[in-house]
Amino acid sequence: MKTTSLFGTALLATTVAIASSAFLPAAAFNITKTGSQAGDPKQDLWQVGVTTNDIGATFQIDWFLDRNFDGSGGLSQDLSAFSTFKVDSFTSDYLDLTINISNTTALTQTFTEAGIVSFGFGIDPNATSVQLLQSGNNFTGAQVRTGQQTFPGGFKQIDICIFTQGCNGGSQNSALAAGASDSLRLRIGGDFTNGTATIGANLLDFPVKFQTTDGSFELAGAGGGVQNVEQVPEPLTILGTGMALGFGSMFKREHDKKKNKSSLKA
């Protein structure tokens, strides 16, 4: 009886340990700093690697500028915003994104304007087209930038610009006001195999343009995290679980045979 109990306990522990490791988070995005800076004022640049494994998942980009960024008092209130990017679909020739952007800047009696008029991102491999599948209430235009693909604030190689009136600016009447949010859907065209069998792209820099009471500021987006990562079984741990269950079944049969022989002898 003692042997049977020990065997059952060991088998159960082994099976549970391996089975519990079978479901691990799917690899979602690769969010890193690029080592460069841009913007006015300059800030670190980030990139987000996207593959077909990320379909259905969401990453976040944050923008922030401290009012005391240069000690000159040229900005009387912190600027802040964030945006989520959900990968709806990703094929060899297009990438569909749902983008939600929120302006979280707080206004005061003297700091009365802090609208967002445009934002965007670079993409590698290069985008060849962009289409608004669903326009926002504020952001009603999108374009692929040409030439050096500049964005206000000294950004370069910014493929996609999304705007209220134009990439370089717009009025406060159409801007995304402080405390407001907007949502839109994009389809970005390009060759996302880049001559290989793998579908993927890097989204880069994420500039945004604020027009405020204290002037214009162009900020670089920072990687803020990943959401909605599905739990998927890893192939090796699935194999391990199957082996554990198989061995467990085999050992149990052998144990039962020995037990039956002992009973007959008795």
N, C-alpha and C positions, 0 to 999 in steps of 0.2 A: 504493500500500500504506500509506503514511504517513497519507494522508487517511482511508482506511477505518478505520485504527486509532484515529485521533483521534475520528472520528464515533462509533465503537462505544463508546469510553470515555466520551464526553460523554453519549451516550444512556443507557448503563448507570447512570452517576452520577445523572442526572436522575431516572430511573425509580425507582432505589433510594431516593433522598432523599425523593421524594414518597410512595412506597409505605410506607416505614418510619414515616412520620408518620401513617399511616392508622389506627393502633390506639393510642388514647389512653385513659387511665382515664375511666370514666363518672363524671359528676358524682355524688358520694356525700355525702349529708348536708351540712348547713350548721351548723357548730358554732361558737358565738360566746358571748361574755359579754353579759349583759343590761344591765349597768351598775348593778344593784341588789345588795343584800346581805340575808342572813337567816341564821338559825341561832343556836345557843348553843354556842360563840361565833359571832359574825357572820362570814360568808365570802361571797366573790363568787358570784353566781348565773350559771348557764349555761343555754343553750337549744340544742336540736338540731332543725333543720328536716329533716323526712322527706317524701319523695315516692315515687311508684311506681317511680322509677328506682332506689330503694334496696332493692327487694325482693331478698333473698338476701344482702345486705351486713350488716355488723355494726359498731356503734360501741361505744366503751368510756367508762364513767364512773368516775372515781377519787374516793375520799374519803380525806382525810388531816388529822390534827391533831397538830401538834408538841407534845410534853409541856411545852415552855417557851412555849406560845403567849401567856401573859400575865405570865410571870415570877413567878407567885405560888407555884408548886410544887403547884398543886391537881391536877395530873395527873402521875402518876409514870411513864407509859409512852406512847409515840406510839400513836395510833389510826390504823388504815389498813384499807382495803377497796377492792375494785373490782367492777364488774359489766359484763358485755357484754350488749348488746341486739341481737338479730338480727331483722330484718324478714322474717317468713315470708310474709305476705300483706298487701295493702293495697288496699281497694276504697273505694267512695264511702261505705259505711256500717259498715265495721269495719277494724280494724288488729290483726293477729296478731303477737305478739312472743314469741321465746324468750329468757328472761333467765337468765343464769348469774351468781351473786353469790358472792364469796369474801371471807372475813374474814381479812386478813393481819396482824392485830395480834399482837404477840409478848407472851406472858405471862412473869412472873417469880415468884419465891417469895413476894413480897408483893403483886404485882399479879396476882390469880388469876382475875378475871372481866372479860370485855369482849365480851359477847354482843350481836349485832344482833337487835333485836326487831321492827323495822319499817322500811320504806323506801317511796318512792313518787315521783310526778312529776306536774306539771301538764300539761295538754294543751289546745292551742288549734287548732281549735275544741273546745268542751267535750265531754267524754265523757258519754254518756247511760247506759252500762252497762259492766260488766266481768264476764268469766267466766274462771275458771281452767280452761283446756283440759287442763292437766296440773299437778297440785299438786306442790309441793316436799316434801322430807322435813321441813323446818322451817317453811317458809312455806306455810301451808295455807289462808290467807284473803286475800281481796281485795275492796275495796269502792270505790264512787264516793262521795267525800266530798260532803256537802251544805252549804248555807248559805255561809259564807265559805271553806269547804273548807280548814280549817286543818290544820296538822301540827305536832306539838310542836317548840318552838324558834322560834316566831314566823313560821313559813311560812304563806302564804295562797295561795289558788287552786291547791291541790294536788288535782287531780281523782282520782287513783288512789293508794290506799294498800294496800300488801301487807304482811302481818303474820304473826307466829307465834301470838299470842293476841288482840291488839287493836292498833289504830293508835297508841294512847297509851302502850303498854308491855306487858310480859309478864315471865314468870319466866326465870331463867337455864336452867332445865331444858329449855325449848322453844326458846330463842334459838339463833341461828347462832353457835356458839362460835368463839373465836380459833383460826385454823388450819383451819377447816372451810369447805365450799362447798355450795351448793344450786342447783337448777335448776328452772324452772317455765315454763309457757307460758300466755300471756294472750290473750284476745280482747277488744278494747276497742270498744264501739259508739259511733257518733256520726255526724253529718253532716260528712264530711270533704271535701266540695266547697265548703262555706261559700257556697253560692249561685253558684258559678262552675263552669267546665268542668274545672278542675284539681283533682286529688286531692292533698291534702297536709295536714300538721299540724306544729306545733311542740311538742316535749316539753320541759318546763321544770323547773328548780331541783333536782330529784333529791335530796330530803332523805333522810337515814338517821338512825336512832336507835340509839346504843350505850348499853347499861346496863353499868356497870363497877364495879370495886372503889372507884373514886374518885367515883362518881356518874354521872349521865346526861349525855350530850352528843349534840346534834343537829347534824349536819354537812350542808353543801351539797355536791353533787357537782360535779366539774369535768370538762370534756370531755377525754378522754384519747386520742382518735384513732379511726381508721377501719380496719376489716379487711375482707378478702374482697371488694375492689372488682374486678369483672370488667373485663377489657380489651375494649372495644367499639369498632367503627369509627365515627369521626365522619363525618357525611354529606358535609361539604365535602371532607375528605381522601379519601374514597372517590371523589368526583367528580374530584378532582385526579389520583388514581392512574389512573382510567379514561382521562382526557385524555392523561396522559403516555404510557400504553401505546398509545393510539390514534395520537397524533402520532408516536411512535417507529416504529410499524408503517408509517405513511404515508411518513415520511422514508426508511425502509429500502427501500421499494418504489421510490421515486424514485431512490435511490442505485443500486439494482440495475439500473434501466433505463439510466441513464447509463453504467454499467459495461459493460452488454451492447452498447450502441451503440459504445463505444470499441473493444470487442473485434472487432466486425464491420468497422469501418473499418480496423483493423490487418490 
